[in-house]
Amino acid sequence: QVQLVESGGGSVQAGASLRLSCVASTDGVAIHNMGWYRQAPGKLREVVATIMSDGNTNYHGSVRGRFTITRDNEKNTLSLQMNSLRSEDTAVYYCNVLAGNPPRGYWGQGTQVTVSS
């Protein structure tokens, strides 16, 4: 089993920065891809950024150039550095990992990010 714990959310003004972290407890299960998703009120959950096991990254167009996703494979941690935050970034952010064999997805409990303009 894989358990994910997120931290780092909060309420900030537009233009500020936040850093989200996710720690994975894996019991030896191998982690493959990792990512951050978000869900705003009344909207579907959407992918924000993903990072593959080889380090390749992908970003939602609205955050490219402002957000940076990183992972530490030794510590099983995932981070999201969010700069130049906008009000439209307001959402609950979820950590997601693909782990195990066969691979399956796991979700964290979510952390709230609120950006006021």
N, C-alpha and C positions, 0 to 999 in steps of 0.2 A: 504494500500500500504506500501511496505517496500523499503526504500532507503538505499543504502550502500555507504560509502565513505572510500576509502583506503588511506593510507599514509605510508611513511617510505621507499619507494624505493630509489634507487640511484646507483651510480657507485663506485665500490670498487675493491681492489686487491684480488686475490685469497688468501684464508685463513682468510679473514676478516669476520666480523659479521654485520648483519643488522636485524632490527626488523620491521616487517610489522604490521600495525594496521588497523582494519576495524570497523567503527562505524555504527550501524544499527539504523535507525529511523523507528519505527514500527507502530505508531498510534495505539498502543495497540494490534497489531497482535502478536500472540505467535510464538516464534522462536523455531524450533525443532533442526535439525542438522545444523552444520556450517562447512565450509571447505575452504581451499585454493587450487586453481588450477593455472596452469601456461601454457603459450603458447609461445614456442620459434619460431623464424622465420622459416617458411616452415614446421612446425610440427603441429600436432593436439594438442588441449588443453588436458592436463592430470591432474589428481588429484595429489596433493602434500601431503595433510594431511586433515583429517576430525575429527571432534569431535562431539559426539552425545549429546543429551540433558542430558544424565546421566553421561557425562564426559568421556566415553570411546573414545579412540583415535585410528586412523589408519594412517599409513604413507606409502608413496611410498618407495619402497626398497632403492632407491638411496639417500634418505634423512634421512632414519632412523638412529638415533644416532647423527645426526647433527642439525636437525630442531626440534622445540618443538611448538606444537599448544596449545593454551589456550583460554579460554573464560570467560567472566564475565557476568553472566546472569542478574545481577542487572543493569549493565550499558549497556547491549546489545553490548558488544565489543568482538572482536575476534583478536587474535594476533598470529604472527608466528615469533618465534625467530630462526634466521638462523645463524648458526655458521659454521666455516670451509668452507666457500663458495668456490665453484669451478666454472670454466668457463662454465661448462655445466649446471649450475644453471641459466645462463642468460636467461631471459624470461620476459614476462609481467605476473604479478601475479594478480589473480582475487580472490576476496572474494565472496563466495556463501553461501546463507542460504536457508533453507527449512522452510517455515513459513505459518501460517494460517490454516484454516480448510474449505475445503480440502487443504492439503499442496501443495504449489507450490514453484518453485525455483526462486531466485532473484540473480542478478549479480551486482557487483560493476563495476566501470569504468576501473579498472586495474591500476597497478603501475609498472613501469619499474625497473627491477633489472639487472644490468650489472656487470659482474665479469670478470676482465681482469687477464690474467695469466702472 
